[in-house]
Amino acid sequence: MKIIFDGREVEIPERKIRVKELLKKLGADELYFLVVDLERGKLLTNDRVVKEGDRIEIRSTLSWG
C-alpha cells in the first residue's frame, strides 16, 4: 500500500490496516498527525480501515515555523 506521509510517498506491505495501527507502524503519535482520505476530502478516525488503492495522506498537526 502506498501512502503520503509528511510530504513523501511511503510504501507499507499491508493490503489493509486500521488507521491507529498504521500510525503506530510509522512511529507517528496519533495526537500529532491527521489521516486524510484524499478521494473524499475527509479526516479518518483511528478505528477506520484503509486498504490498497485508497488515496491516503498523513499530515502533521504541528507547525515548526
Backbone as XML, in Angstrom:
<?xml version="1.0"?>
<chain id="A" units="angstrom">
  <residue number="1" name="MET">
    <atom name="N" x="0.842" y="-1.167" z="0.000"/>
    <atom name="CA" x="0.000" y="0.000" z="0.000"/>
    <atom name="C" x="0.895" y="1.240" z="0.000"/>
  </residue>
  <residue number="2" name="LYS">
    <atom name="N" x="0.569" y="2.199" z="-0.829"/>
    <atom name="CA" x="1.312" y="3.457" z="-0.872"/>
    <atom name="C" x="0.489" y="4.549" z="-0.215"/>
  </residue>
  <residue number="3" name="ILE">
    <atom name="N" x="1.153" y="5.339" z="0.614"/>
    <atom name="CA" x="0.513" y="6.471" z="1.277"/>
    <atom name="C" x="1.450" y="7.664" z="1.205"/>
  </residue>
  <residue number="4" name="ILE">
    <atom name="N" x="0.924" y="8.838" z="1.471"/>
    <atom name="CA" x="1.758" y="10.031" z="1.576"/>
    <atom name="C" x="1.875" y="10.336" z="3.063"/>
  </residue>
  <residue number="5" name="PHE">
    <atom name="N" x="3.104" y="10.332" z="3.540"/>
    <atom name="CA" x="3.362" y="10.561" z="4.963"/>
    <atom name="C" x="4.290" y="11.752" z="5.102"/>
  </residue>
  <residue number="6" name="ASP">
    <atom name="N" x="3.754" y="12.833" z="5.649"/>
    <atom name="CA" x="4.530" y="14.047" z="5.896"/>
    <atom name="C" x="5.245" y="14.532" z="4.637"/>
  </residue>
  <residue number="7" name="GLY">
    <atom name="N" x="4.514" y="14.488" z="3.498"/>
    <atom name="CA" x="5.035" y="15.048" z="2.255"/>
    <atom name="C" x="5.809" y="14.089" z="1.363"/>
  </residue>
  <residue number="8" name="ARG">
    <atom name="N" x="6.017" y="12.846" z="1.789"/>
    <atom name="CA" x="6.742" y="11.904" z="0.934"/>
    <atom name="C" x="5.954" y="10.612" z="0.791"/>
  </residue>
  <residue number="9" name="GLU">
    <atom name="N" x="6.129" y="9.945" z="-0.342"/>
    <atom name="CA" x="5.423" y="8.693" z="-0.563"/>
    <atom name="C" x="6.125" y="7.554" z="0.166"/>
  </residue>
  <residue number="10" name="VAL">
    <atom name="N" x="5.345" y="6.763" z="0.891"/>
    <atom name="CA" x="5.862" y="5.641" z="1.675"/>
    <atom name="C" x="5.070" y="4.396" z="1.280"/>
  </residue>
  <residue number="11" name="GLU">
    <atom name="N" x="5.763" y="3.273" z="1.188"/>
    <atom name="CA" x="5.075" y="2.021" z="0.895"/>
    <atom name="C" x="5.144" y="1.114" z="2.113"/>
  </residue>
  <residue number="12" name="ILE">
    <atom name="N" x="3.995" y="0.536" z="2.456"/>
    <atom name="CA" x="3.955" y="-0.434" z="3.545"/>
    <atom name="C" x="3.413" y="-1.746" z="2.967"/>
  </residue>
  <residue number="13" name="PRO">
    <atom name="N" x="3.793" y="-2.892" z="3.548"/>
    <atom name="CA" x="3.418" y="-4.178" z="2.960"/>
    <atom name="C" x="1.953" y="-4.585" z="3.143"/>
  </residue>
  <residue number="14" name="GLU">
    <atom name="N" x="1.239" y="-3.992" z="4.080"/>
    <atom name="CA" x="-0.143" y="-4.388" z="4.337"/>
    <atom name="C" x="-1.063" y="-4.003" z="3.188"/>
  </residue>
  <residue number="15" name="ARG">
    <atom name="N" x="-2.098" y="-4.825" z="2.970"/>
    <atom name="CA" x="-3.104" y="-4.525" z="1.957"/>
    <atom name="C" x="-4.302" y="-3.811" z="2.572"/>
  </residue>
  <residue number="16" name="LYS">
    <atom name="N" x="-4.501" y="-3.999" z="3.884"/>
    <atom name="CA" x="-5.482" y="-3.207" z="4.631"/>
    <atom name="C" x="-5.040" y="-3.157" z="6.086"/>
  </residue>
  <residue number="17" name="ILE">
    <atom name="N" x="-5.341" y="-2.016" z="6.726"/>
    <atom name="CA" x="-4.867" y="-1.787" z="8.083"/>
    <atom name="C" x="-5.718" y="-0.698" z="8.729"/>
  </residue>
  <residue number="18" name="ARG">
    <atom name="N" x="-5.919" y="-0.789" z="10.025"/>
    <atom name="CA" x="-6.629" y="0.275" z="10.756"/>
    <atom name="C" x="-5.722" y="1.502" z="10.854"/>
  </residue>
  <residue number="19" name="VAL">
    <atom name="N" x="-6.338" y="2.667" z="10.849"/>
    <atom name="CA" x="-5.594" y="3.926" z="10.921"/>
    <atom name="C" x="-4.683" y="3.947" z="12.147"/>
  </residue>
  <residue number="20" name="LYS">
    <atom name="N" x="-5.184" y="3.525" z="13.293"/>
    <atom name="CA" x="-4.389" y="3.538" z="14.527"/>
    <atom name="C" x="-3.139" y="2.664" z="14.372"/>
  </residue>
  <residue number="21" name="GLU">
    <atom name="N" x="-3.288" y="1.482" z="13.769"/>
    <atom name="CA" x="-2.159" y="0.577" z="13.563"/>
    <atom name="C" x="-1.173" y="1.148" z="12.543"/>
  </residue>
  <residue number="22" name="LEU">
    <atom name="N" x="-1.702" y="1.811" z="11.520"/>
    <atom name="CA" x="-0.850" y="2.436" z="10.505"/>
    <atom name="C" x="0.035" y="3.509" z="11.139"/>
  </residue>
  <residue number="23" name="LEU">
    <atom name="N" x="-0.562" y="4.365" z="11.954"/>
    <atom name="CA" x="0.211" y="5.416" z="12.617"/>
    <atom name="C" x="1.287" y="4.816" z="13.521"/>
  </residue>
  <residue number="24" name="LYS">
    <atom name="N" x="0.921" y="3.776" z="14.255"/>
    <atom name="CA" x="1.886" y="3.120" z="15.137"/>
    <atom name="C" x="3.045" y="2.535" z="14.332"/>
  </residue>
  <residue number="25" name="LYS">
    <atom name="N" x="2.730" y="1.884" z="13.212"/>
    <atom name="CA" x="3.745" y="1.285" z="12.352"/>
    <atom name="C" x="4.728" y="2.348" z="11.828"/>
  </residue>
  <residue number="26" name="LEU">
    <atom name="N" x="4.205" y="3.545" z="11.564"/>
    <atom name="CA" x="5.042" y="4.632" z="11.044"/>
    <atom name="C" x="5.739" y="5.414" z="12.158"/>
  </residue>
  <residue number="27" name="GLY">
    <atom name="N" x="5.431" y="5.093" z="13.412"/>
    <atom name="CA" x="6.027" y="5.815" z="14.535"/>
    <atom name="C" x="5.451" y="7.209" z="14.691"/>
  </residue>
  <residue number="28" name="ALA">
    <atom name="N" x="4.209" y="7.383" z="14.252"/>
    <atom name="CA" x="3.546" y="8.687" z="14.295"/>
    <atom name="C" x="2.505" y="8.685" z="15.413"/>
  </residue>
  <residue number="29" name="ASP">
    <atom name="N" x="2.675" y="9.546" z="16.397"/>
    <atom name="CA" x="1.742" y="9.647" z="17.513"/>
    <atom name="C" x="0.402" y="10.176" z="17.004"/>
  </residue>
  <residue number="30" name="GLU">
    <atom name="N" x="-0.671" y="9.465" z="17.330"/>
    <atom name="CA" x="-1.996" y="9.849" z="16.836"/>
    <atom name="C" x="-2.448" y="11.226" z="17.311"/>
  </residue>
  <residue number="31" name="LEU">
    <atom name="N" x="-1.801" y="11.769" z="18.335"/>
    <atom name="CA" x="-2.134" y="13.114" z="18.805"/>
    <atom name="C" x="-1.572" y="14.204" z="17.892"/>
  </residue>
  <residue number="32" name="TYR">
    <atom name="N" x="-0.561" y="13.869" z="17.109"/>
    <atom name="CA" x="0.131" y="14.880" z="16.321"/>
    <atom name="C" x="0.009" y="14.706" z="14.819"/>
  </residue>
  <residue number="33" name="PHE">
    <atom name="N" x="-0.793" y="13.742" z="14.376"/>
    <atom name="CA" x="-0.961" y="13.516" z="12.946"/>
    <atom name="C" x="-2.425" y="13.306" z="12.603"/>
  </residue>
  <residue number="34" name="LEU">
    <atom name="N" x="-2.822" y="13.812" z="11.435"/>
    <atom name="CA" x="-4.164" y="13.618" z="10.903"/>
    <atom name="C" x="-4.061" y="12.700" z="9.696"/>
  </residue>
  <residue number="35" name="VAL">
    <atom name="N" x="-5.063" y="11.852" z="9.519"/>
    <atom name="CA" x="-5.102" y="10.964" z="8.357"/>
    <atom name="C" x="-6.260" y="11.427" z="7.476"/>
  </residue>
  <residue number="36" name="VAL">
    <atom name="N" x="-5.933" y="11.751" z="6.227"/>
    <atom name="CA" x="-6.904" y="12.334" z="5.308"/>
    <atom name="C" x="-7.169" y="11.384" z="4.148"/>
  </residue>
  <residue number="37" name="ASP">
    <atom name="N" x="-8.437" y="11.163" z="3.865"/>
    <atom name="CA" x="-8.857" y="10.424" z="2.674"/>
    <atom name="C" x="-8.900" y="11.458" z="1.551"/>
  </residue>
  <residue number="38" name="LEU">
    <atom name="N" x="-7.949" y="11.390" z="0.635"/>
    <atom name="CA" x="-7.841" y="12.399" z="-0.417"/>
    <atom name="C" x="-8.971" y="12.325" z="-1.434"/>
  </residue>
  <residue number="39" name="GLU">
    <atom name="N" x="-9.544" y="11.153" z="-1.616"/>
    <atom name="CA" x="-10.654" y="10.991" z="-2.567"/>
    <atom name="C" x="-11.898" y="11.745" z="-2.088"/>
  </residue>
  <residue number="40" name="ARG">
    <atom name="N" x="-12.170" y="11.658" z="-0.806"/>
    <atom name="CA" x="-13.383" y="12.254" z="-0.249"/>
    <atom name="C" x="-13.124" y="13.574" z="0.477"/>
  </residue>
  <residue number="41" name="GLY">
    <atom name="N" x="-11.847" y="13.881" z="0.716"/>
    <atom name="CA" x="-11.515" y="15.118" z="1.417"/>
    <atom name="C" x="-11.953" y="15.102" z="2.868"/>
  </residue>
  <residue number="42" name="LYS">
    <atom name="N" x="-11.897" y="13.919" z="3.503"/>
    <atom name="CA" x="-12.359" y="13.796" z="4.883"/>
    <atom name="C" x="-11.266" y="13.235" z="5.781"/>
  </residue>
  <residue number="43" name="LEU">
    <atom name="N" x="-11.344" y="13.621" z="7.053"/>
    <atom name="CA" x="-10.436" y="13.050" z="8.050"/>
    <atom name="C" x="-10.921" y="11.661" z="8.431"/>
  </residue>
  <residue number="44" name="LEU">
    <atom name="N" x="-9.975" y="10.768" z="8.682"/>
    <atom name="CA" x="-10.311" y="9.411" z="9.081"/>
    <atom name="C" x="-10.032" y="9.226" z="10.561"/>
  </residue>
  <residue number="45" name="THR">
    <atom name="N" x="-10.943" y="8.575" z="11.249"/>
    <atom name="CA" x="-10.764" y="8.284" z="12.670"/>
    <atom name="C" x="-9.873" y="7.058" z="12.832"/>
  </residue>
  <residue number="46" name="ASN">
    <atom name="N" x="-9.354" y="6.869" z="14.035"/>
    <atom name="CA" x="-8.404" y="5.786" z="14.301"/>
    <atom name="C" x="-8.970" y="4.389" z="14.098"/>
  </residue>
  <residue number="47" name="ASP">
    <atom name="N" x="-10.279" y="4.236" z="14.159"/>
    <atom name="CA" x="-10.879" y="2.912" z="14.002"/>
    <atom name="C" x="-11.181" y="2.543" z="12.548"/>
  </residue>
  <residue number="48" name="ARG">
    <atom name="N" x="-11.022" y="3.489" z="11.631"/>
    <atom name="CA" x="-11.285" y="3.225" z="10.210"/>
    <atom name="C" x="-10.210" y="2.320" z="9.616"/>
  </residue>
  <residue number="49" name="VAL">
    <atom name="N" x="-10.610" y="1.518" z="8.654"/>
    <atom name="CA" x="-9.685" y="0.639" z="7.950"/>
    <atom name="C" x="-9.383" y="1.258" z="6.590"/>
  </residue>
  <residue number="50" name="VAL">
    <atom name="N" x="-8.102" y="1.353" z="6.259"/>
    <atom name="CA" x="-7.695" y="1.800" z="4.929"/>
    <atom name="C" x="-7.163" y="0.581" z="4.184"/>
  </residue>
  <residue number="51" name="LYS">
    <atom name="N" x="-7.350" y="0.591" z="2.862"/>
    <atom name="CA" x="-6.949" y="-0.572" z="2.088"/>
    <atom name="C" x="-6.206" y="-0.162" z="0.827"/>
  </residue>
  <residue number="52" name="GLU">
    <atom name="N" x="-5.574" y="-1.142" z="0.220"/>
    <atom name="CA" x="-4.846" y="-0.941" z="-1.026"/>
    <atom name="C" x="-5.741" y="-0.198" z="-2.018"/>
  </residue>
  <residue number="53" name="GLY">
    <atom name="N" x="-5.202" y="0.836" z="-2.633"/>
    <atom name="CA" x="-5.963" y="1.617" z="-3.603"/>
    <atom name="C" x="-6.545" y="2.901" z="-3.042"/>
  </residue>
  <residue number="54" name="ASP">
    <atom name="N" x="-6.705" y="2.995" z="-1.711"/>
    <atom name="CA" x="-7.181" y="4.234" z="-1.096"/>
    <atom name="C" x="-6.088" y="5.293" z="-1.227"/>
  </residue>
  <residue number="55" name="ARG">
    <atom name="N" x="-6.489" y="6.527" z="-1.459"/>
    <atom name="CA" x="-5.521" y="7.631" z="-1.526"/>
    <atom name="C" x="-5.513" y="8.305" z="-0.163"/>
  </residue>
  <residue number="56" name="ILE">
    <atom name="N" x="-4.446" y="8.045" z="0.603"/>
    <atom name="CA" x="-4.360" y="8.490" z="1.990"/>
    <atom name="C" x="-3.147" y="9.400" z="2.172"/>
  </residue>
  <residue number="57" name="GLU">
    <atom name="N" x="-3.348" y="10.470" z="2.917"/>
    <atom name="CA" x="-2.233" y="11.341" z="3.297"/>
    <atom name="C" x="-2.242" y="11.501" z="4.805"/>
  </residue>
  <residue number="58" name="ILE">
    <atom name="N" x="-1.057" y="11.400" z="5.396"/>
    <atom name="CA" x="-0.897" y="11.602" z="6.830"/>
    <atom name="C" x="-0.153" y="12.918" z="7.008"/>
  </residue>
  <residue number="59" name="ARG">
    <atom name="N" x="-0.796" y="13.840" z="7.709"/>
    <atom name="CA" x="-0.237" y="15.191" z="7.871"/>
    <atom name="C" x="0.018" y="15.494" z="9.341"/>
  </residue>
  <residue number="60" name="SER">
    <atom name="N" x="1.110" y="16.193" z="9.585"/>
    <atom name="CA" x="1.444" y="16.608" z="10.934"/>
    <atom name="C" x="0.538" y="17.763" z="11.353"/>
  </residue>
  <residue number="61" name="THR">
    <atom name="N" x="0.150" y="17.775" z="12.619"/>
    <atom name="CA" x="-0.650" y="18.877" z="13.144"/>
    <atom name="C" x="0.235" y="19.950" z="13.760"/>
  </residue>
  <residue number="62" name="LEU">
    <atom name="N" x="1.541" y="19.697" z="13.804"/>
    <atom name="CA" x="2.476" y="20.643" z="14.406"/>
    <atom name="C" x="3.095" y="21.537" z="13.349"/>
  </residue>
  <residue number="63" name="SER">
    <atom name="N" x="3.280" y="22.778" z="13.690"/>
    <atom name="CA" x="3.950" y="23.721" z="12.810"/>
    <atom name="C" x="5.318" y="24.050" z="13.414"/>
  </residue>
  <residue number="64" name="TRP">
    <atom name="N" x="6.347" y="23.899" z="12.619"/>
    <atom name="CA" x="7.701" y="24.138" z="13.108"/>
    <atom name="C" x="8.211" y="25.528" z="12.741"/>
  </residue>
  <residue number="65" name="GLY">
    <atom name="N" x="7.310" y="26.388" z="12.259"/>
    <atom name="CA" x="7.690" y="27.715" z="11.805"/>
    <atom name="C" x="7.926" y="28.628" z="12.909"/>
  </residue>
</chain>
